Amino acid sequence: MKPELELIEGGDPIRRRAAAWFARLRADDVSGADLRAWQDWIDADPRHRAAYERLERLWTGLGTHAPDPEIARRLDAVAPADRSERTRPRRRWPVAAGLAATLALALLGAWQLLVPAAPTERVYATGVGERRELALEDGTRITLDTDSRLHVAFGPRTRTVVLDRGRAFFRVARERRPLTVHTAHGGLRVVGTEFELNRRADALDVALIEGEVVLLPLDDSRDDRPAPLLGLVAGQTARLSRDLDTPQIGTLRKPAAPAWLSGRLVFEDATLAEVVAEFNRYSHERIVIEDASLTQLRVTGVFRSDAPLAFVGALCEAYPIVADASTPGRLRLRHAPDRHASHAPGQTGRRTVAKH
């Protein structure tokens, strides 16, 4: 009885199926049904045809790589005796197909040796108010802030991360493969370092705590083409954006791990609009500024990211502002005209709101 088509365990399933068909079609008793089934498989997916044709090309040109000691070792290891069958009379399926399968297995091993495996990709995300610690296979550690998502793909020669949204802090393990981070606004390339990325709607903010990185402009952030590169050293910041011709470089006041890693939000001379947007990232309960005159108020303070009510309470003490919580899920901020404070909302001077 003719055996069923078998697949080699492990590896890419399409490559394994291509190797199995490669062996079957070289058997003495290959039938018309086999050919039709093979054609159906080829036609089912363009990747099937590409895999099979690549296998045939590699087989045809294997002589070029024959001196490679690793390929010779694999051939000798899988069937040192079977190669003598090439000079004997052709037999039916058990021997002829076995020889073809042996050669296909050896060829598949050579293919996997010469062609790098496709990177494995994983997606990590956090919900609103959630913070997550990731430990990657190379030893890199990433902390994802609230409402963030990134893709990680590791290959034999590359480590790639795509930050789709949100904020992350990286402690990159040092090894021979560089790690490249991409976003919609540009990216960076590192070997081993610590840095924070904040992917805003209109820009990417980078804060380098330790080591060095190379900034990648938007046009170069997803390929290896040569392009003008800009280095960043510990203690520096950078903003990359589609609206900027070159990154804006700044200096960290204190090169240290960001406060949000410990659940705190630090604001220094930030506008109320910026502060409210940051708090709203951490909660489904939204703070809404109803009076446009309030948006440019300046805020300095340290707050818990999970305590927006404490922030609003301190805000109302420092400014003539009232908070309306009558709408479920909304905390509306309005100007309180009956309160006479030394600093009116229409002014944009600096004021320390609170420290918690």
N, C-alpha and C positions, 0 to 999 in steps of 0.2 A: 504494500500500500504506500502511495506516495506521501511523504511527510508534509505537514503544514509548513507554510513559510514562517520561519522563526526570526525574531529580532534579537539583536545583541543588547544585553542589559547595559543601562547607563548611557550617558551622552545625549546628544540632540536626537529626538525621535525621527525627524525627517531624514537626517543623515543615516540613521540606523536602517530605516526602511529602504532608502536608496541603495545601501550596501547589500541588503537582503535581496532586492530585485536584481542587482548587479550579479549576484551569485546565481539566482534562479534562472535567469535568462541564458546563462552559460552552461546549464545542465543538459545532458544528452536527451532527456525526455521532456524538455520544455514543450508545452502544448499550445494550441491556438487559444485555449481558454486562459492560459497563463499570459499570453501576449495581450489579449483583450483586457484582462484584469490590470496588467501593467500600464496599458494605454489609458485606462480609466483613472488610475492613480496619477499618472503624469498630467492628465487634463484637469484633474480636480483642483489643483492649486499651482500657481506659477512657481511657488517655492519648491514644489516637488520636481518640476522639470529642471530648475536651476541646480538643485542638489544632485540630481542624477547626471546631468551634463558635466557638472564640475567634477564628479567622481570619475567619469569617463576621461575627461581631460587630464586629470591627475594620473590616472592609470596609464594613459598613453605616454605621458612625459615622465613617468617614474624613473626611467633610466637616468635622467638628469640628476636625480637625487639618490641614486643607488649607492654611491660611495658613503653616504651618511651612515655612520656606525649605528645610530639609534634605529634607523629603518632596517638595517641588516639584522640587528639583534631581534627586532620584533618578528621579522620573517622566519628566522631560525627558531625562535621560541614557540611560534604557533604551530609549525608543521615542518620539522626538518626532514622527515621521511616522505611526506606527501609530494615534495617537489620532484622526486624521482618518477612520479606517476606521469609526468608530462611526456616521457618517451615511451610509455607503454600503450598497448591498444586501448582505445576508448571504451569505457564501461558505462553502465547505466547510472541512474541517479545517486545511489549511495556513495560511490567513489568519485564520479565526475563532479557532482554537485558539492560533495564534501571538499574537493580540491578547490573549486571555485569559491565556496564560502570561506575556506581558509585564506585564499588570496584576497578576497574582499575584506575579511577581517584585518589582515595585515595592511591592506591599502587604507582602510578606515583609520587604523592606528597611525599610519603615515600622514593621512589627512589631518588628524587631530594634532599631530606633532607640528605640521607645517602651517596650518591655518589656525590662528588664535580663536578660542571659543568666544562666543558672543557674551558681552557682559550680562551678569544677572542684575535685575533691577527690582528694587523694593520701594514702596511708597509709605511714608510716615506722616501722620497728621495729628493735630490736637483740636479739640473743640473749644468753644468759648469758655474762658475761665480755667482751662486745663494747661498744665505744664508737664512736659514729658522728657525723660532722660533716655538717650539712645546710646548703645554701645555697639559699634560697627565691627565687622570681622577683622579689620586691620588694627584694632585698638583705638581708633578715633572715637571720641565721645562728643555727642551733640545734644544740647538742651534746646528743645523746641518751646517757644513761648505760646501764649494763647492764640487760638485760631490761626495756626500755621500749617504749612504742608510742604514737604520736599520729597524728591526722588533721589535714590542712591543707586548707582550702577558701578560695579567693580569689575574690571577686566584684567587680563594678564599684565597689561602695561599701563593701565589708567585707573584712576579713581574719579568718578564724576558725581557731582551733586547738583540738582536743579531746585532752587528755592522758588516755589510757585507763589507763595504769599507768606506774610507774617515775619517773624523774627526768630533768629537762632544764634546760639553761641557755640563755637567750634573749638575743640581741643584736638588738633590734628596729630595723629601718630606719625612720626618721622620714618619714612622708608623710601626706597628707590623710586616708586611710582608717585608722580606729582598728583595732587588732588586739585581738581578744577571745579569751581562753583559758578553756575550760570544763573542769571535772572533776566527778566525782560529789559533791564536797564544796563546790562553789562555784567561783568563777573570778575573773578580773580583766580590766580593759580598759586598754590602753596606746596611746601613739602612737609614741614612740621611747625605748627604755630598755634596761637590762640587769638581768636577774633570774634567780633559780633557783626552780624548782618541784619539790617532792618530794611525789609522790602516794602517801601511805601508805595502809594498809588502812582506817584510821579517820579520816584527816584529810588536809588539804593544807597543806604548809608552804611559805611564800613568803619569799624573802630578796631584798631589793631592793638592788642594788649601785649603780645610777645612774638618775637620772630620777625620775619619779613614776608611780604606778599607782592605779587605782580598784578596790577590792575589790568583787566582786559576790557577795551572799549566794546561797545555794543556789537559792532560789525565783526569783531574777532572773537566774541565770547563763546562761539559754538564750533570753532574749527581750529586748525593748527597753522593757518596762514601767517606769515610774518606780518607784524604790524607794530607801530610805535607803542612801546610798553612803558608804564610808569610804575616805579617801585614805591612801596610804602614800608616804613620801618615802625618799630614798636613806639607807641605813644602818639601816633598820627591817626587822623580820621580822613575819610574821603566820601564825597557824594558823587555818584554817577547817575546820569539822567539823559534821556533822549534830547532834552532841551539844552544840554550843556555840551559845548565843543570839546572841552577837556574836563577831567574830574576836578572838583573843588577840594583842596587839601587843607586840613586844619590840624589842631593839636588837642589832644586829650588833657584835661586839667589834671586828672589823676588816672594813670593807666592801671586799671583794676577791673576785675570781673564786674559786669553790669549789675545794678541793684535789683533788677527784675528777677534775677536768679534766686534771690531770697524773698521774693514776694513784695518788693518795695518799688515805688515809682518816685523818681527824683526829678523835680522841675526847678529850673533856674532861669528866671526872667522869661518864662514861656507865656504865650498868649493863652487866654482862657479857652479859645477855640481849640488850640493844640492839646491842652490838658484834658478837656472834655472828650476829644476824639480818642485819646489814649485810654482813659477810664472806660469808655464804651467798648473797647476791644475785649475787656475782661468780664463783661456782664451782659446778660440779655435785658436787664433793666437799663433803659437808656436815659442819659442826661441830655436834655434838649435846651439850647439857648434860644429863647424866643425873642429877645431884644437884640437887634444887631449891634447896638451901642455897647454891649457887654463883651463882644467877641475879642476885642483887643486889650482887655484888661491883662495886666502882667501878674504872673503867679510864680512864687518861689516857695518850695516846701518839699517835704518828704512824706509820702503816704503809703499805706498798704494798698496793694492793687485790688484786694477783695473787699475794700471798705469805702465804696463811693459815697455813702451817706456821711461818713466822717469828713470827707473832703468837702462835700456840699455844706455841712454845718460850719466848718471853718471859713469857707468862702462867704457865707452869709454874715458871719461875725465881722469879717474884714471889710466888706463892701456893702453898700445899700442894695442888697439883693434878697429876694424872697424865692423860696422853692415851693412849687405847687405839685403835690403828689396825688391830686384828685383823679388823674388818668392812670389806670392800671398799666404798669410797665413803663411809665414815663415820669421823669422828674423834671419839671419845667422851671427854668430859671428866668426870672423877670426882674426888671429894675423896680426898686421900692422908692417911689418919689417922696414919700412922707418921712423917710429917714434922712437925716442930715449928717453925712460923714465928711471927714476932712478930705476924702478922696472920692470924687464923684465918678460914676461909671463912664461918663463921656471922656474922662481923662485916661491917659495910657501910661501913667508913671509906674514905677516899680513898687511892689509891696510883698512882704513875706506873709503868706497866708497862714501856714501852720507847719509844725513838724510833729510827726507821730512815730 
